[in-house]
Amino acid sequence: MLETYDVYLAGPFFNDAQKARMDLAKSILIEAGLTVADPRELGPIIVDSADHVKTPEFFREIFNGNIEGMIRSFIIVASLDDKDIGTAFELGFGYGTGIPLFSFAFDGGKTNVMLGQAVDHHFSSVEEFKDFFTKFSSSIKENNSNDFFEAIAAQSNSEGLRKAEADE
């Protein structure tokens, strides 16, 4: 049987700051008890690979690994701190397939109109992100969309969770 995940973690990890941000998000999710599909573990890594191995098959393996990771995850959580075309694709894929989407910008940033309407909730600080995933980890683990979104709606009304606000 194929492994399933609670969360597919999307975002750029091409420089040290991006890697640190993704590691922080991943550690919060794991501390909350969630299983995380990390693209860095689903196939080869472009930035860590020599040029001579970057064949069409190499890129197909990355693509297939990420698609499988998303399909086998209950939700997608994406970093929007840096504009990354791969992350935008992953969010579009998730939206098109009905996977619940969450975004974060730990630097307090917002998103654009299209992503802002696609994501179910957006977090603009580490504290908001940690509080939410700690509180709802058991609902996420149950993989029950109806119960999960009812719980989110109840919290949204009382604690101000929100769709992403567009800044462009």
DODRENMI-652628 format. One record per residue (C-alpha): x, y negated, z; residue in one letter. Coordinates in steps of 0.25 Angstrom, whole numbers, plus 5000, padded with zeros to 4 digits. Example, Ala and Ser with C-alpha at 12.3 -4.5 7.8 and 13.67 -1.06 7.14 Angstrom:
<nodes>
+------+------+------+----+
!    u !    v !    w ! aa !
+------+------+------+----+
! 5049 ! 5018 ! 5031 !  A !
! 5055 ! 5004 ! 5029 !  S !
+------+------+------+----+
</nodes>
This chain:
<nodes>
+------+------+------+----+
!    u !    v !    w ! aa !
+------+------+------+----+
! 5000 ! 5000 ! 5000 !  M !
! 5005 ! 4986 ! 4997 !  L !
! 5008 ! 4977 ! 5008 !  E !
! 4998 ! 4966 ! 5010 !  T !
! 5001 ! 4952 ! 5017 !  Y !
! 4994 ! 4942 ! 5025 !  D !
! 5001 ! 4930 ! 5018 !  V !
! 5008 ! 4928 ! 5005 !  Y !
! 5018 ! 4916 ! 5008 !  L !
! 5020 ! 4907 ! 4996 !  A !
! 5030 ! 4896 ! 4995 !  G !
! 5043 ! 4892 ! 4990 !  P !
! 5056 ! 4898 ! 4996 !  F !
! 5066 ! 4892 ! 4986 !  F !
! 5074 ! 4884 ! 4996 !  N !
! 5078 ! 4884 ! 5011 !  D !
! 5067 ! 4875 ! 5015 !  A !
! 5056 ! 4883 ! 5008 !  Q !
! 5061 ! 4896 ! 5013 !  K !
! 5061 ! 4891 ! 5027 !  A !
! 5047 ! 4886 ! 5026 !  R !
! 5042 ! 4899 ! 5020 !  M !
! 5049 ! 4907 ! 5031 !  D !
! 5042 ! 4898 ! 5041 !  L !
! 5029 ! 4900 ! 5035 !  A !
! 5031 ! 4915 ! 5034 !  K !
! 5036 ! 4916 ! 5049 !  S !
! 5023 ! 4909 ! 5053 !  I !
! 5015 ! 4919 ! 5045 !  L !
! 5022 ! 4931 ! 5051 !  I !
! 5022 ! 4926 ! 5065 !  E !
! 5007 ! 4925 ! 5063 !  A !
! 5007 ! 4940 ! 5060 !  G !
! 5005 ! 4939 ! 5045 !  L !
! 5012 ! 4947 ! 5034 !  T !
! 5018 ! 4938 ! 5024 !  V !
! 5021 ! 4940 ! 5009 !  A !
! 5033 ! 4932 ! 5007 !  D !
! 5037 ! 4930 ! 4992 !  P !
! 5052 ! 4931 ! 4996 !  R !
! 5049 ! 4946 ! 5000 !  E !
! 5040 ! 4950 ! 4989 !  L !
! 5050 ! 4950 ! 4977 !  G !
! 5063 ! 4943 ! 4973 !  P !
! 5066 ! 4929 ! 4977 !  I !
! 5070 ! 4919 ! 4965 !  I !
! 5079 ! 4910 ! 4973 !  V !
! 5087 ! 4922 ! 4980 !  D !
! 5089 ! 4929 ! 4967 !  S !
! 5100 ! 4928 ! 4957 !  A !
! 5097 ! 4923 ! 4943 !  D !
! 5101 ! 4936 ! 4936 !  H !
! 5089 ! 4943 ! 4943 !  V !
! 5079 ! 4933 ! 4939 !  K !
! 5072 ! 4941 ! 4928 !  T !
! 5058 ! 4941 ! 4923 !  P !
! 5056 ! 4953 ! 4932 !  E !
! 5062 ! 4946 ! 4944 !  F !
! 5052 ! 4935 ! 4943 !  F !
! 5040 ! 4945 ! 4940 !  R !
! 5044 ! 4952 ! 4953 !  E !
! 5043 ! 4939 ! 4961 !  I !
! 5030 ! 4936 ! 4955 !  F !
! 5024 ! 4950 ! 4957 !  N !
! 5029 ! 4950 ! 4971 !  G !
! 5022 ! 4937 ! 4974 !  N !
! 5009 ! 4940 ! 4968 !  I !
! 5008 ! 4954 ! 4975 !  E !
! 5012 ! 4947 ! 4988 !  G !
! 5000 ! 4937 ! 4986 !  M !
! 4990 ! 4948 ! 4982 !  I !
! 4994 ! 4956 ! 4994 !  R !
! 4992 ! 4944 ! 5004 !  S !
! 4980 ! 4939 ! 5011 !  F !
! 4984 ! 4924 ! 5010 !  I !
! 4994 ! 4915 ! 5003 !  I !
! 5001 ! 4905 ! 5011 !  V !
! 5009 ! 4895 ! 5003 !  A !
! 5020 ! 4884 ! 5006 !  S !
! 5017 ! 4871 ! 4999 !  L !
! 5028 ! 4863 ! 5005 !  D !
! 5036 ! 4864 ! 4992 !  D !
! 5029 ! 4864 ! 4978 !  K !
! 5031 ! 4878 ! 4973 !  D !
! 5025 ! 4883 ! 4960 !  I !
! 5026 ! 4897 ! 4965 !  G !
! 5018 ! 4894 ! 4977 !  T !
! 5008 ! 4887 ! 4969 !  A !
! 5006 ! 4899 ! 4960 !  F !
! 5005 ! 4908 ! 4973 !  E !
! 4994 ! 4899 ! 4978 !  L !
! 4987 ! 4899 ! 4965 !  G !
! 4988 ! 4914 ! 4964 !  F !
! 4982 ! 4915 ! 4978 !  G !
! 4971 ! 4906 ! 4975 !  Y !
! 4967 ! 4913 ! 4962 !  G !
! 4967 ! 4926 ! 4969 !  T !
! 4959 ! 4922 ! 4982 !  G !
! 4970 ! 4923 ! 4992 !  I !
! 4969 ! 4913 ! 5003 !  P !
! 4979 ! 4902 ! 5002 !  L !
! 4986 ! 4894 ! 5013 !  F !
! 4997 ! 4883 ! 5011 !  S !
! 5006 ! 4876 ! 5019 !  F !
! 5015 ! 4864 ! 5018 !  A !
! 5023 ! 4863 ! 5031 !  F !
! 5028 ! 4849 ! 5027 !  D !
! 5014 ! 4844 ! 5028 !  G !
! 5012 ! 4844 ! 5013 !  G !
! 4999 ! 4845 ! 5006 !  K !
! 4996 ! 4852 ! 4993 !  T !
! 4990 ! 4849 ! 4979 !  N !
! 4975 ! 4849 ! 4976 !  V !
! 4976 ! 4863 ! 4969 !  M !
! 4983 ! 4870 ! 4981 !  L !
! 4976 ! 4862 ! 4991 !  G !
! 4962 ! 4868 ! 4986 !  Q !
! 4968 ! 4882 ! 4984 !  A !
! 4973 ! 4884 ! 4998 !  V !
! 4964 ! 4888 ! 5010 !  D !
! 4973 ! 4880 ! 5020 !  H !
! 4985 ! 4872 ! 5020 !  H !
! 4995 ! 4870 ! 5032 !  F !
! 5003 ! 4858 ! 5033 !  S !
! 5012 ! 4862 ! 5045 !  S !
! 5019 ! 4874 ! 5051 !  V !
! 5010 ! 4873 ! 5063 !  E !
! 4997 ! 4873 ! 5055 !  E !
! 5002 ! 4885 ! 5047 !  F !
! 5006 ! 4893 ! 5059 !  K !
! 4994 ! 4890 ! 5067 !  D !
! 4985 ! 4895 ! 5056 !  F !
! 4992 ! 4907 ! 5053 !  F !
! 4994 ! 4911 ! 5067 !  T !
! 4979 ! 4909 ! 5070 !  K !
! 4974 ! 4916 ! 5057 !  F !
! 4984 ! 4927 ! 5055 !  S !
! 4974 ! 4938 ! 5060 !  S !
! 4964 ! 4933 ! 5050 !  S !
! 4974 ! 4933 ! 5039 !  I !
! 4979 ! 4947 ! 5043 !  K !
! 4964 ! 4952 ! 5042 !  E !
! 4964 ! 4948 ! 5027 !  N !
! 4949 ! 4944 ! 5028 !  N !
! 4947 ! 4932 ! 5020 !  S !
! 4933 ! 4929 ! 5025 !  N !
! 4937 ! 4929 ! 5040 !  D !
! 4950 ! 4922 ! 5037 !  F !
! 4944 ! 4910 ! 5030 !  F !
! 4932 ! 4909 ! 5040 !  E !
! 4943 ! 4908 ! 5051 !  A !
! 4950 ! 4897 ! 5043 !  I !
! 4938 ! 4890 ! 5040 !  A !
! 4934 ! 4889 ! 5055 !  A !
! 4948 ! 4884 ! 5058 !  Q !
! 4948 ! 4875 ! 5047 !  S !
! 4936 ! 4868 ! 5052 !  N !
! 4942 ! 4867 ! 5066 !  S !
! 4957 ! 4865 ! 5064 !  E !
! 4958 ! 4858 ! 5051 !  G !
! 4964 ! 4868 ! 5042 !  L !
! 4963 ! 4863 ! 5028 !  R !
! 4965 ! 4865 ! 5013 !  K !
! 4978 ! 4859 ! 5008 !  A !
! 4977 ! 4844 ! 5005 !  E !
! 4982 ! 4839 ! 4992 !  A !
! 4993 ! 4829 ! 4991 !  D !
! 4993 ! 4829 ! 4976 !  E !
+------+------+------+----+
</nodes>
